């Protein structure tokens, strides 16, 4: 064996000795990324629930939960298709991120807290001080509900003053007014950007 080969072997052996313990240590922990891969179902929270940040251990029983806060009604995110042995539904979103050592769960006791994602999911629906409005956009519709059936074409009501009595915010961020004509013969929901105050 030449002197050059001996030196090369020495350096390679030294490198493996230095690096190997770090890799062995890292591989002892479960992967937060693997857990998060289970969260594939796109959902919206129907009510406010607690969420916990999990730090992985060397085995599942050693995973540690830290209270992180709450997921509010109307929050869109992804969840696991079934309750996990970790004690709840695994969830993920931009806010509830994951990495090699962390992931998030909603505890098992929080039942019936989600529904299938819809951009028309109602976040809030409130009464409001009555407003008089007229159409702003000619080719727009009044709907039975946001995302529902078309009820009235505003083009057919060029001079009608509508009365708005409720407003509603949906998942995609749009706010709708519930409006009706003076005598209530025509009514429904209209995106507020399609009407103007009079």
N, CA, C and O atoms as a DFTB+ gen file, in Angstrom:
792 C
 N C O
     1  1       0.847      -1.184       0.000
     2  2       0.000       0.000       0.000
     3  2       0.889       1.243       0.000
     4  3       1.790       1.367       0.830
     5  1       0.639       2.143      -0.915
     6  2       1.454       3.343      -1.013
     7  2       1.113       4.311       0.104
     8  3       0.070       4.212       0.751
     9  1       2.017       5.240       0.309
    10  2       1.823       6.239       1.362
    11  2       0.563       7.066       1.088
    12  3      -0.162       7.442       2.009
    13  1       0.321       7.338      -0.192
    14  2      -0.854       8.148      -0.569
    15  2      -2.146       7.428      -0.194
    16  3      -3.073       8.059       0.315
    17  1      -2.226       6.102      -0.439
    18  2      -3.416       5.326      -0.122
    19  2      -3.634       5.249       1.377
    20  3      -4.771       5.286       1.848
    21  1      -2.536       5.142       2.134
    22  2      -2.633       5.083       3.601
    23  2      -3.232       6.381       4.146
    24  3      -4.100       6.361       5.018
    25  1      -2.749       7.517       3.614
    26  2      -3.257       8.821       4.073
    27  2      -4.739       8.964       3.712
    28  3      -5.534       9.431       4.528
    29  1      -5.111       8.565       2.498
    30  2      -6.505       8.660       2.050
    31  2      -7.406       7.785       2.923
    32  3      -8.488       8.216       3.323
    33  1      -6.970       6.565       3.220
    34  2      -7.749       5.664       4.077
    35  2      -7.918       6.260       5.472
    36  3      -8.997       6.178       6.058
    37  1      -6.847       6.861       6.007
    38  2      -6.906       7.480       7.331
    39  2      -7.947       8.599       7.378
    40  3      -8.743       8.677       8.314
    41  1      -7.934       9.467       6.355
    42  2      -8.886      10.579       6.333
    43  2     -10.335      10.096       6.176
    44  3     -11.240      10.631       6.815
    45  1     -10.548       9.102       5.339
    46  2     -11.904       8.565       5.153
    47  2     -12.424       7.929       6.444
    48  3     -13.583       8.119       6.812
    49  1     -11.562       7.173       7.126
    50  2     -11.946       6.540       8.385
    51  2     -12.269       7.592       9.438
    52  3     -13.255       7.461      10.163
    53  1     -11.447       8.631       9.528
    54  2     -11.674       9.717      10.494
    55  2     -12.992      10.422      10.215
    56  3     -13.744      10.744      11.135
    57  1     -13.267      10.658       8.932
    58  2     -14.502      11.338       8.541
    59  2     -15.726      10.514       8.948
    60  3     -16.691      11.060       9.483
    61  1     -15.688       9.201       8.696
    62  2     -16.813       8.331       9.051
    63  2     -17.031       8.271      10.554
    64  3     -18.171       8.216      11.016
    65  1     -15.959       8.280      11.311
    66  2     -16.072       8.251      12.777
    67  2     -16.737       9.536      13.283
    68  3     -17.548       9.496      14.208
    69  1     -16.389      10.673      12.672
    70  2     -16.958      11.953      13.100
    71  2     -18.425      12.101      12.697
    72  3     -19.235      12.617      13.466
    73  1     -18.758      11.654      11.509
    74  2     -20.109      11.849      10.981
    75  2     -21.085      10.803      11.485
    76  3     -22.233      11.141      11.773
    77  1     -20.685       9.568      11.601
    78  2     -21.592       8.467      11.939
    79  2     -22.398       8.692      13.209
    80  3     -23.602       8.440      13.186
    81  1     -21.818       9.151      14.319
    82  2     -22.611       9.325      15.538
    83  2     -23.777      10.297      15.334
    84  3     -24.865      10.071      15.864
    85  1     -23.563      11.377      14.573
    86  2     -24.620      12.355      14.323
    87  2     -25.769      11.713      13.570
    88  3     -26.932      11.924      13.914
    89  1     -25.456      10.932      12.546
    90  2     -26.498      10.287      11.746
    91  2     -27.262       9.243      12.557
    92  3     -28.482       9.128      12.439
    93  1     -26.548       8.493      13.370
    94  2     -27.186       7.475      14.190
    95  2     -28.122       8.139      15.184
    96  3     -29.229       7.657      15.421
    97  1     -27.672       9.261      15.771
    98  2     -28.475       9.983      16.750
    99  2     -29.745      10.512      16.110
   100  3     -30.824      10.403      16.692
   101  1     -29.629      11.093      14.897
   102  2     -30.779      11.683      14.220
   103  2     -31.797      10.612      13.844
   104  3     -33.002      10.860      13.897
   105  1     -31.330       9.432      13.467
   106  2     -32.236       8.385      13.020
   107  2     -33.000       7.753      14.174
   108  3     -33.895       6.943      13.933
   109  1     -32.683       8.090      15.405
   110  2     -33.375       7.527      16.554
   111  2     -34.770       8.114      16.717
   112  3     -35.607       7.518      17.395
   113  1     -35.040       9.264      16.115
   114  2     -36.318       9.930      16.290
   115  2     -37.276       9.649      15.140
   116  3     -36.861       9.488      13.992
   117  1     -38.576       9.591      15.468
   118  2     -39.603       9.442      14.446
   119  2     -39.688      10.720      13.617
   120  3     -39.307      11.793      14.084
   121  1     -40.182      10.607      12.402
   122  2     -40.217      11.751      11.492
   123  2     -41.553      12.493      11.542
   124  3     -42.608      11.902      11.312
   125  1     -41.498      13.799      11.843
   126  2     -42.698      14.634      11.795
   127  2     -43.227      14.751      10.379
   128  3     -44.437      14.847      10.172
   129  1     -42.332      14.744       9.404
   130  2     -42.751      14.820       7.996
   131  2     -43.577      13.596       7.594
   132  3     -44.538      13.713       6.833
   133  1     -43.198      12.426       8.107
   134  2     -43.943      11.201       7.796
   135  2     -45.347      11.260       8.365
   136  3     -46.306      10.850       7.710
   137  1     -45.472      11.772       9.587
   138  2     -46.802      11.929      10.181
   139  2     -47.645      12.873       9.330
   140  3     -48.796      12.571       9.015
   141  1     -47.075      14.007       8.962
   142  2     -47.821      15.042       8.239
   143  2     -48.300      14.580       6.867
   144  3     -49.272      15.119       6.338
   145  1     -47.630      13.589       6.287
   146  2     -48.047      13.060       4.976
   147  2     -49.450      12.459       5.036
   148  3     -50.114      12.330       4.008
   149  1     -49.903      12.092       6.236
   150  2     -51.240      11.512       6.395
   151  2     -52.346      12.557       6.262
   152  3     -53.503      12.199       6.041
   153  1     -52.015      13.830       6.390
   154  2     -53.020      14.902       6.327
   155  2     -53.262      15.293       4.872
   156  3     -52.584      16.168       4.333
   157  1     -54.243      14.630       4.240
   158  2     -54.511      14.835       2.816
   159  2     -55.903      15.382       2.532
   160  3     -56.145      15.913       1.448
   161  1     -56.827      15.262       3.491
   162  2     -58.214      15.684       3.268
   163  2     -58.354      17.190       3.486
   164  3     -58.016      17.696       4.556
   165  1     -58.854      17.909       2.472
   166  2     -59.013      19.364       2.558
   167  2     -60.312      19.663       3.301
   168  3     -61.386      19.245       2.868
   169  1     -60.220      20.378       4.410
   170  2     -61.382      20.611       5.272
   171  2     -61.469      22.070       5.713
   172  3     -60.555      22.865       5.495
   173  1     -62.612      22.397       6.349
   174  2     -62.813      23.685       7.007
   175  2     -63.285      23.390       8.425
   176  3     -64.131      22.520       8.628
   177  1     -62.748      24.106       9.400
   178  2     -63.178      23.915      10.789
   179  2     -64.576      24.496      10.984
   180  3     -64.825      25.655      10.651
   181  1     -65.497      23.679      11.530
   182  2     -66.866      24.137      11.781
   183  2     -66.979      24.822      13.134
   184  3     -67.931      25.562      13.382
   185  1     -66.016      24.578      14.002
   186  2     -66.018      25.227      15.312
   187  2     -64.580      25.379      15.782
   188  3     -63.666      24.769      15.226
   189  1     -64.390      26.186      16.795
   190  2     -63.046      26.423      17.330
   191  2     -62.607      25.219      18.163
   192  3     -63.339      24.759      19.038
   193  1     -61.396      24.712      17.879
   194  2     -60.866      23.546      18.596
   195  2     -59.414      23.798      18.990
   196  3     -58.726      24.626      18.393
   197  1     -58.969      23.072      19.999
   198  2     -57.582      23.170      20.440
   199  2     -56.668      22.420      19.484
   200  3     -57.057      21.408      18.902
   201  1     -55.450      22.927      19.329
   202  2     -54.464      22.250      18.494
   203  2     -53.154      22.147      19.285
   204  3     -52.786      23.057      20.028
   205  1     -52.462      21.018      19.106
   206  2     -51.216      20.762      19.831
   207  2     -50.078      20.530      18.851
   208  3     -50.242      19.889      17.813
   209  1     -48.924      21.067      19.211
   210  2     -47.707      20.827      18.438
   211  2     -47.005      19.621      19.046
   212  3     -46.723      19.595      20.244
   213  1     -46.728      18.630      18.220
   214  2     -46.101      17.401      18.682
   215  2     -44.614      17.407      18.337
   216  3     -44.223      17.739      17.218
   217  1     -43.801      17.036      19.311
   218  2     -42.375      16.817      19.078
   219  2     -42.142      15.318      19.120
   220  3     -42.513      14.653      20.088
   221  1     -41.531      14.787      18.077
   222  2     -41.371      13.337      17.995
   223  2     -40.310      12.826      18.962
   224  3     -39.342      13.514      19.285
   225  1     -40.531      11.587      19.413
   226  2     -39.580      10.901      20.275
   227  2     -38.947       9.734      19.541
   228  3     -39.057       9.623      18.320
   229  1     -38.287       8.870      20.287
   230  2     -37.627       7.720      19.677
   231  2     -38.642       6.637      19.296
   232  3     -38.353       5.773      18.468
   233  1     -39.831       6.690      19.906
   234  2     -40.936       5.792      19.570
   235  2     -42.217       6.581      19.837
   236  3     -42.185       7.625      20.488
   237  1     -43.339       6.077      19.333
   238  2     -44.571       6.871      19.345
   239  2     -45.010       7.289      20.745
   240  3     -45.464       8.418      20.934
   241  1     -44.885       6.419      21.708
   242  2     -45.296       6.753      23.075
   243  2     -44.438       7.866      23.671
   244  3     -44.817       8.486      24.664
   245  1     -43.281       8.113      23.060
   246  2     -42.384       9.169      23.558
   247  2     -42.623      10.516      22.871
   248  3     -41.955      11.498      23.195
   249  1     -43.566      10.572      21.928
   250  2     -43.918      11.865      21.327
   251  2     -44.467      12.782      22.414
   252  3     -45.185      12.333      23.308
   253  1     -44.129      14.063      22.338
   254  2     -44.527      14.994      23.400
   255  2     -45.398      16.106      22.828
   256  3     -45.051      16.718      21.818
   257  1     -46.544      16.367      23.484
   258  2     -47.496      17.383      23.018
   259  2     -47.318      18.696      23.769
   260  3     -47.111      18.710      24.982
   261  1     -47.402      19.809      23.024
   262  2     -47.354      21.150      23.603
   263  2     -48.586      21.907      23.109
   264  3     -48.841      21.960      21.906
   265  1     -49.340      22.484      24.025
   266  2     -50.515      23.266      23.619
   267  2     -50.050      24.427      22.741
   268  3     -49.152      25.177      23.122
   269  1     -50.667      24.571      21.561
   270  2     -50.228      25.581      20.601
   271  2     -51.226      26.717      20.442
   272  3     -50.852      27.826      20.059
   273  1     -52.501      26.447      20.735
   274  2     -53.530      27.479      20.575
   275  2     -54.823      26.861      20.071
   276  3     -55.152      25.721      20.401
   277  1     -55.548      27.623      19.272
   278  2     -56.816      27.124      18.750
   279  2     -56.898      27.307      17.235
   280  3     -56.319      28.231      16.664
   281  1     -57.631      26.403      16.613
   282  2     -57.996      26.539      15.206
   283  2     -59.395      27.137      15.212
   284  3     -60.310      26.547      15.787
   285  1     -59.580      28.287      14.590
   286  2     -60.862      28.976      14.639
   287  2     -61.810      28.492      13.550
   288  3     -61.387      27.997      12.505
   289  1     -63.089      28.648      13.820
   290  2     -64.126      28.331      12.831
   291  2     -63.806      29.049      11.529
   292  3     -63.452      30.228      11.530
   293  1     -63.932      28.337      10.425
   294  2     -63.673      28.928       9.116
   295  2     -62.250      28.753       8.625
   296  3     -61.939      29.145       7.500
   297  1     -61.364      28.165       9.451
   298  2     -59.980      27.935       9.038
   299  2     -59.912      26.755       8.068
   300  3     -60.422      25.673       8.359
   301  1     -59.284      26.970       6.929
   302  2     -59.102      25.893       5.951
   303  2     -57.739      25.242       6.185
   304  3     -56.740      25.936       6.370
   305  1     -57.701      23.918       6.177
   306  2     -56.454      23.182       6.370
   307  2     -56.644      21.745       5.895
   308  3     -57.681      21.402       5.327
   309  1     -55.640      20.916       6.132
   310  2     -55.700      19.505       5.749
   311  2     -55.644      18.649       7.016
   312  3     -54.983      19.011       7.990
   313  1     -56.341      17.512       6.993
   314  2     -56.340      16.603       8.143
   315  2     -56.140      15.169       7.672
   316  3     -56.350      14.844       6.504
   317  1     -55.731      14.322       8.606
   318  2     -55.588      12.899       8.295
   319  2     -56.975      12.296       8.083
   320  3     -57.963      12.796       8.621
   321  1     -57.045      11.235       7.307
   322  2     -58.334      10.636       6.947
   323  2     -58.973       9.885       8.110
   324  3     -60.154       9.543       8.048
   325  1     -58.215       9.627       9.158
   326  2     -58.736       8.866      10.286
   327  2     -57.994       9.282      11.551
   328  3     -56.931       9.901      11.486
   329  1     -58.565       8.936      12.694
   330  2     -57.899       9.213      13.967
   331  2     -56.600       8.434      14.034
   332  3     -56.568       7.237      13.748
   333  1     -55.535       9.114      14.410
   334  2     -54.235       8.470      14.466
   335  2     -53.979       7.913      15.863
   336  3     -54.614       8.332      16.831
   337  1     -53.064       6.985      15.961
   338  2     -52.705       6.415      17.256
   339  2     -52.015       7.449      18.142
   340  3     -51.790       7.214      19.329
   341  1     -51.676       8.615      17.540
   342  2     -51.072       9.704      18.315
   343  2     -52.096      10.358      19.237
   344  3     -51.725      11.136      20.116
   345  1     -53.387      10.051      19.049
   346  2     -54.404      10.607      19.937
   347  2     -55.295      11.646      19.292
   348  3     -56.020      12.344      20.000
   349  1     -55.272      11.775      17.979
   350  2     -56.134      12.753      17.328
   351  2     -55.938      12.776      15.826
   352  3     -55.316      11.886      15.245
   353  1     -56.482      13.816      15.210
   354  2     -56.314      14.021      13.772
   355  2     -55.053      14.840      13.527
   356  3     -54.857      15.887      14.144
   357  1     -54.209      14.367      12.634
   358  2     -53.043      15.159      12.230
   359  2     -53.530      16.244      11.273
   360  3     -54.319      15.974      10.367
   361  1     -53.055      17.471      11.480
   362  2     -53.466      18.596      10.629
   363  2     -52.228      19.326      10.114
   364  3     -51.157      19.280      10.720
   365  1     -52.409      20.006       8.971
   366  2     -51.314      20.814       8.448
   367  2     -51.872      21.946       7.594
   368  3     -52.939      21.831       6.991
   369  1     -51.119      23.040       7.563
   370  2     -51.418      24.210       6.735
   371  2     -50.169      25.081       6.786
   372  3     -49.137      24.664       7.313
   373  1     -50.262      26.282       6.242
   374  2     -49.094      27.180       6.330
   375  2     -48.769      27.511       7.783
   376  3     -47.601      27.590       8.166
   377  1     -49.805      27.700       8.579
   378  2     -49.582      28.033       9.988
   379  2     -49.176      26.803      10.785
   380  3     -48.302      26.882      11.648
   381  1     -49.804      25.670      10.503
   382  2     -49.520      24.433      11.227
   383  2     -48.574      23.590      10.386
   384  3     -48.957      22.597       9.767
   385  1     -47.325      24.029      10.391
   386  2     -46.284      23.451       9.550
   387  2     -45.717      22.188      10.201
   388  3     -46.080      21.849      11.328
   389  1     -44.856      21.516       9.512
   390  2     -44.216      20.318      10.057
   391  2     -42.770      20.292       9.591
   392  3     -42.401      20.969       8.631
   393  1     -41.963      19.510      10.276
   394  2     -40.575      19.291       9.857
   395  2     -40.148      17.907      10.333
   396  3     -40.998      17.081      10.667
   397  1     -38.879      17.652      10.368
   398  2     -38.405      16.309      10.707
   399  2     -38.727      15.905      12.147
   400  3     -38.728      14.716      12.467
   401  1     -38.999      16.875      13.013
   402  2     -39.244      16.562      14.416
   403  2     -40.591      17.043      14.945
   404  3     -40.921      16.764      16.098
   405  1     -41.385      17.760      14.138
   406  2     -42.647      18.293      14.656
   407  2     -43.809      18.087      13.682
   408  3     -43.615      17.988      12.470
   409  1     -45.019      18.026      14.243
   410  2     -46.259      18.012      13.472
   411  2     -47.375      18.463      14.412
   412  3     -47.121      18.689      15.595
   413  1     -48.601      18.599      13.913
   414  2     -49.706      19.125      14.717
   415  2     -50.874      18.155      14.749
   416  3     -51.129      17.436      13.782
   417  1     -51.588      18.142      15.886
   418  2     -52.790      17.322      15.988
   419  2     -53.930      18.091      16.659
   420  3     -53.706      18.999      17.459
   421  1     -55.158      17.699      16.309
   422  2     -56.359      18.108      17.039
   423  2     -56.761      16.881      17.849
   424  3     -56.940      15.809      17.269
   425  1     -56.911      16.999      19.175
   426  2     -57.174      15.828      20.019
   427  2     -58.437      15.066      19.632
   428  3     -59.363      15.629      19.049
   429  1     -58.457      13.788      19.962
   430  2     -59.553      12.890      19.616
   431  2     -60.886      13.342      20.204
   432  3     -61.924      13.143      19.574
   433  1     -60.887      13.945      21.393
   434  2     -62.145      14.328      22.034
   435  2     -62.877      15.429      21.262
   436  3     -64.056      15.677      21.514
   437  1     -62.194      16.086      20.330
   438  2     -62.831      17.138      19.528
   439  2     -63.523      16.502      18.325
   440  3     -62.940      16.407      17.245
   441  1     -64.776      16.066      18.519
   442  2     -65.502      15.397      17.436
   443  2     -66.383      16.379      16.678
   444  3     -66.765      17.424      17.206
   445  1     -66.698      16.037      15.446
   446  2     -67.602      16.828      14.610
   447  2     -67.146      18.282      14.478
   448  3     -67.964      19.200      14.537
   449  1     -65.852      18.486      14.301
   450  2     -65.322      19.858      14.261
   451  2     -64.988      20.338      12.859
   452  3     -64.576      21.484      12.679
   453  1     -65.159      19.479      11.867
   454  2     -64.753      19.852      10.515
   455  2     -65.811      19.449       9.499
   456  3     -66.697      18.645       9.789
   457  1     -65.704      20.018       8.306
   458  2     -66.525      19.625       7.172
   459  2     -65.654      19.700       5.927
   460  3     -64.588      20.314       5.950
   461  1     -66.097      19.085       4.852
   462  2     -65.349      19.117       3.600
   463  2     -65.166      20.563       3.147
   464  3     -66.082      21.374       3.277
   465  1     -64.001      20.885       2.621
   466  2     -63.709      22.256       2.208
   467  2     -64.676      22.736       1.128
   468  3     -64.988      22.013       0.181
   469  1     -65.139      23.970       1.294
   470  2     -65.949      24.646       0.282
   471  2     -65.626      26.127       0.343
   472  3     -65.576      26.692       1.435
   473  1     -65.404      26.780      -0.807
   474  2     -65.141      28.223      -0.789
   475  2     -66.356      29.014      -0.337
   476  3     -66.246      30.202      -0.036
   477  1     -67.537      28.355      -0.286
   478  2     -68.772      29.021       0.128
   479  2     -69.154      28.724       1.573
   480  3     -70.258      29.061       1.999
   481  1     -68.256      28.098       2.333
   482  2     -68.535      27.831       3.744
   483  2     -68.750      29.152       4.481
   484  3     -67.957      30.083       4.345
   485  1     -69.826      29.226       5.262
   486  2     -70.176      30.471       5.961
   487  2     -69.330      30.617       7.227
   488  3     -69.406      29.790       8.135
   489  1     -68.528      31.675       7.272
   490  2     -67.718      31.958       8.459
   491  2     -68.554      32.704       9.490
   492  3     -68.530      32.379      10.678
   493  1     -69.293      33.709       9.024
   494  2     -70.248      34.380       9.917
   495  2     -71.415      34.930       9.112
   496  3     -71.301      35.211       7.919
   497  1     -72.550      35.076       9.807
   498  2     -73.778      35.605       9.227
   499  2     -74.404      36.493      10.294
   500  3     -74.787      36.012      11.361
   501  1     -74.508      37.795      10.008
   502  2     -74.953      38.752      11.017
   503  2     -76.037      39.684      10.461
   504  3     -76.077      39.983       9.268
   505  1     -76.909      40.131      11.367
   506  2     -77.854      41.170      10.977
   507  2     -77.085      42.478      10.865
   508  3     -75.998      42.603      11.428
   509  1     -77.625      43.439      10.157
   510  2     -76.955      44.720       9.972
   511  2     -77.992      45.832       9.912
   512  3     -79.179      45.581       9.701
   513  1     -77.535      47.046      10.096
   514  2     -78.421      48.192       9.937
   515  2     -78.868      48.231       8.475
   516  3     -78.044      48.114       7.569
   517  1     -80.167      48.393       8.248
   518  2     -80.699      48.368       6.890
   519  2     -80.023      49.414       6.005
   520  3     -79.852      50.573       6.384
   521  1     -79.645      48.955       4.807
   522  2     -79.029      49.831       3.812
   523  2     -79.842      49.780       2.534
   524  3     -80.372      48.732       2.164
   525  1     -79.939      50.927       1.856
   526  2     -80.550      50.953       0.536
   527  2     -79.450      50.859      -0.502
   528  3     -78.493      51.634      -0.471
   529  1     -79.580      49.915      -1.421
   530  2     -78.549      49.712      -2.436
   531  2     -79.186      49.570      -3.820
   532  3     -80.358      49.220      -3.958
   533  1     -78.377      49.852      -4.828
   534  2     -78.753      49.621      -6.217
   535  2     -77.634      48.854      -6.889
   536  3     -76.514      48.782      -6.383
   537  1     -77.955      48.286      -8.028
   538  2     -76.933      47.520      -8.736
   539  2     -75.781      48.429      -9.159
   540  3     -75.989      49.574      -9.558
   541  1     -74.581      47.903      -9.064
   542  2     -73.392      48.605      -9.561
   543  2     -72.932      47.975     -10.874
   544  3     -72.473      48.663     -11.786
   545  1     -73.067      46.657     -10.947
   546  2     -72.621      45.898     -12.119
   547  2     -73.855      45.357     -12.834
   548  3     -74.721      44.732     -12.222
   549  1     -73.919      45.607     -14.132
   550  2     -75.094      45.212     -14.919
   551  2     -75.274      43.702     -14.967
   552  3     -76.357      43.193     -14.677
   553  1     -74.222      42.989     -15.329
   554  2     -74.321      41.536     -15.505
   555  2     -73.929      40.820     -14.214
   556  3     -72.851      40.237     -14.108
   557  1     -74.823      40.880     -13.248
   558  2     -74.591      40.208     -11.973
   559  2     -75.900      39.597     -11.490
   560  3     -76.981      39.924     -11.980
   561  1     -75.771      38.710     -10.524
   562  2     -76.915      37.925     -10.087
   563  2     -77.170      38.053      -8.596
   564  3     -76.277      38.366      -7.809
   565  1     -78.434      37.798      -8.234
   566  2     -78.826      37.572      -6.847
   567  2     -79.000      36.057      -6.727
   568  3     -79.646      35.431      -7.567
   569  1     -78.412      35.469      -5.667
   570  2     -78.414      34.017      -5.498
   571  2     -79.309      33.588      -4.330
   572  3     -79.599      34.377      -3.431
   573  1     -79.733      32.346      -4.363
   574  2     -80.510      31.794      -3.251
   575  2     -79.656      31.774      -1.975
   576  3     -80.168      31.916      -0.864
   577  1     -78.355      31.597      -2.162
   578  2     -77.342      31.689      -1.097
   579  2     -76.007      31.813      -1.812
   580  3     -75.921      31.461      -2.989
   581  1     -74.946      32.305      -1.143
   582  2     -73.654      32.380      -1.822
   583  2     -73.248      31.015      -2.381
   584  3     -73.167      30.029      -1.648
   585  1     -72.995      30.977      -3.683
   586  2     -72.645      29.719      -4.327
   587  2     -73.854      28.871      -4.675
   588  3     -73.707      27.761      -5.186
   589  1     -75.068      29.391      -4.396
   590  2     -76.290      28.643      -4.656
   591  2     -76.863      28.924      -6.038
   592  3     -76.150      29.349      -6.948
   593  1     -78.163      28.680      -6.180
   594  2     -78.829      28.870      -7.459
   595  2     -79.030      30.347      -7.761
   596  3     -79.229      31.161      -6.859
   597  1     -78.974      30.680      -9.049
   598  2     -79.264      32.043      -9.471
   599  2     -80.760      32.302      -9.313
   600  3     -81.590      31.534      -9.799
   601  1     -81.093      33.402      -8.622
   602  2     -82.500      33.708      -8.366
   603  2     -83.004      34.862      -9.229
   604  3     -84.100      34.799      -9.785
   605  1     -82.194      35.917      -9.338
   606  2     -82.626      37.109     -10.092
   607  2     -81.426      37.729     -10.801
   608  3     -80.324      37.797     -10.256
   609  1     -81.667      38.173     -12.016
   610  2     -80.628      38.825     -12.824
   611  2     -80.772      40.328     -12.624
   612  3     -81.804      40.899     -12.977
   613  1     -79.762      40.973     -12.069
   614  2     -79.865      42.401     -11.754
   615  2     -80.086      43.269     -12.993
   616  3     -80.595      44.385     -12.895
   617  1     -79.708      42.760     -14.131
   618  2     -79.944      43.492     -15.379
   619  2     -81.435      43.763     -15.591
   620  3     -81.812      44.746     -16.228
   621  1     -82.279      42.876     -15.048
   622  2     -83.726      43.029     -15.195
   623  2     -84.336      43.993     -14.184
   624  3     -85.548      44.208     -14.186
   625  1     -83.500      44.579     -13.314
   626  2     -83.996      45.496     -12.284
   627  2     -83.210      46.814     -12.355
   628  3     -82.490      47.152     -11.415
   629  1     -83.341      47.552     -13.451
   630  2     -82.513      48.742     -13.652
   631  2     -82.792      49.883     -12.672
   632  3     -81.899      50.683     -12.390
   633  1     -84.013      49.968     -12.153
   634  2     -84.363      51.114     -11.298
   635  2     -84.738      50.702      -9.881
   636  3     -85.159      51.542      -9.086
   637  1     -84.593      49.422      -9.555
   638  2     -85.015      48.935      -8.234
   639  2     -84.019      49.337      -7.156
   640  3     -82.806      49.195      -7.312
   641  1     -84.571      49.844      -6.055
   642  2     -83.765      50.074      -4.859
   643  2     -83.987      48.887      -3.934
   644  3     -85.118      48.568      -3.568
   645  1     -82.902      48.248      -3.567
   646  2     -82.952      47.056      -2.729
   647  2     -82.656      47.421      -1.280
   648  3     -81.964      48.400      -1.002
   649  1     -83.186      46.626      -0.369
   650  2     -82.940      46.841       1.057
   651  2     -82.085      45.677       1.565
   652  3     -82.491      44.518       1.488
   653  1     -80.896      46.001       2.084
   654  2     -79.981      44.987       2.633
   655  2     -80.164      44.928       4.147
   656  3     -80.096      45.953       4.824
   657  1     -80.397      43.727       4.677
   658  2     -80.673      43.579       6.117
   659  2     -79.696      42.647       6.843
   660  3     -79.607      42.677       8.071
   661  1     -78.962      41.816       6.084
   662  2     -77.972      40.924       6.690
   663  2     -76.715      40.913       5.829
   664  3     -76.759      41.257       4.648
   665  1     -75.615      40.521       6.417
   666  2     -74.408      40.288       5.630
   667  2     -73.732      39.020       6.120
   668  3     -73.895      38.604       7.267
   669  1     -72.961      38.415       5.206
   670  2     -72.397      37.101       5.459
   671  2     -71.017      37.019       4.824
   672  3     -70.820      37.449       3.688
   673  1     -70.061      36.460       5.568
   674  2     -68.721      36.256       5.027
   675  2     -68.523      34.772       4.775
   676  3     -68.845      33.948       5.631
   677  1     -67.990      34.421       3.594
   678  2     -67.752      33.025       3.262
   679  2     -66.254      32.736       3.220
   680  3     -65.431      33.648       3.296
   681  1     -65.916      31.467       3.099
   682  2     -64.525      31.012       3.207
   683  2     -63.574      31.709       2.250
   684  3     -62.438      31.998       2.624
   685  1     -64.004      31.987       1.027
   686  2     -63.093      32.610       0.067
   687  2     -62.856      34.092       0.340
   688  3     -62.143      34.755      -0.414
   689  1     -63.458      34.623       1.431
   690  2     -63.234      36.009       1.834
   691  2     -64.297      36.983       1.356
   692  3     -64.324      38.132       1.799
   693  1     -65.175      36.544       0.459
   694  2     -66.214      37.436      -0.077
   695  2     -67.301      37.694       0.967
   696  3     -67.625      36.828       1.780
   697  1     -67.855      38.911       0.921
   698  2     -68.973      39.271       1.799
   699  2     -70.200      39.523       0.931
   700  3     -70.149      40.263      -0.051
   701  1     -71.296      38.893       1.317
   702  2     -72.558      39.009       0.591
   703  2     -73.588      39.745       1.443
   704  3     -73.571      39.664       2.672
   705  1     -74.497      40.474       0.758
   706  2     -75.642      41.101       1.410
   707  2     -76.896      40.291       1.105
   708  3     -77.089      39.805      -0.010
   709  1     -77.743      40.158       2.125
   710  2     -79.075      39.615       1.865
   711  2     -79.970      40.809       1.549
   712  3     -80.135      41.700       2.383
   713  1     -80.547      40.831       0.352
   714  2     -81.335      41.977      -0.087
   715  2     -82.737      41.532      -0.517
   716  3     -82.963      40.385      -0.904
   717  1     -83.656      42.478      -0.434
   718  2     -85.003      42.233      -0.940
   719  2     -85.552      43.532      -1.509
   720  3     -85.144      44.623      -1.112
   721  1     -86.476      43.396      -2.439
   722  2     -87.106      44.583      -3.018
   723  2     -88.055      45.194      -1.985
   724  3     -88.309      44.597      -0.939
   725  1     -88.573      46.374      -2.280
   726  2     -89.402      47.119      -1.324
   727  2     -90.549      46.277      -0.782
   728  3     -90.836      46.324       0.414
   729  1     -91.200      45.516      -1.634
   730  2     -92.347      44.721      -1.209
   731  2     -91.995      43.241      -1.007
   732  3     -92.876      42.408      -0.794
   733  1     -90.702      42.929      -1.078
   734  2     -90.237      41.581      -0.786
   735  2     -90.537      40.539      -1.836
   736  3     -90.411      39.343      -1.575
   737  1     -90.936      40.972      -3.031
   738  2     -91.261      40.005      -4.084
   739  2     -90.014      39.352      -4.672
   740  3     -90.083      38.224      -5.162
   741  1     -88.878      40.042      -4.632
   742  2     -87.602      39.477      -5.096
   743  2     -86.603      39.594      -3.945
   744  3     -86.518      40.632      -3.288
   745  1     -85.861      38.538      -3.714
   746  2     -84.912      38.541      -2.594
   747  2     -83.814      37.520      -2.820
   748  3     -83.933      36.644      -3.676
   749  1     -82.746      37.637      -2.048
   750  2     -81.629      36.698      -2.143
   751  2     -80.326      37.348      -1.720
   752  3     -80.319      38.402      -1.085
   753  1     -79.209      36.695      -2.085
   754  2     -77.877      37.127      -1.665
   755  2     -77.099      37.664      -2.862
   756  3     -77.092      37.055      -3.932
   757  1     -76.446      38.806      -2.674
   758  2     -75.663      39.418      -3.740
   759  2     -74.289      39.782      -3.186
   760  3     -74.176      40.238      -2.048
   761  1     -73.263      39.585      -3.977
   762  2     -71.911      40.009      -3.558
   763  2     -71.919      41.522      -3.430
   764  3     -72.396      42.216      -4.328
   765  1     -71.399      42.042      -2.328
   766  2     -71.519      43.474      -2.047
   767  2     -70.790      44.331      -3.069
   768  3     -71.102      45.512      -3.222
   769  1     -69.821      43.751      -3.769
   770  2     -69.117      44.520      -4.815
   771  2     -69.987      44.789      -6.032
   772  3     -69.642      45.615      -6.877
   773  1     -71.109      44.093      -6.123
   774  2     -71.993      44.281      -7.268
   775  2     -73.105      45.283      -7.016
   776  3     -73.927      45.537      -7.897
   777  1     -73.136      45.857      -5.807
   778  2     -74.144      46.883      -5.509
   779  2     -73.460      48.099      -4.909
   780  3     -72.305      48.044      -4.488
   781  1     -74.208      49.208      -4.880
   782  2     -73.677      50.439      -4.299
   783  2     -74.737      51.077      -3.428
   784  3     -75.933      50.876      -3.639
   785  1     -74.298      51.844      -2.454
   786  2     -75.220      52.534      -1.546
   787  2     -75.926      53.669      -2.273
   788  3     -75.345      54.316      -3.145
   789  1     -77.173      53.903      -1.912
   790  2     -77.935      55.042      -2.463
   791  2     -78.539      55.845      -1.331
   792  3     -79.217      56.843      -1.576
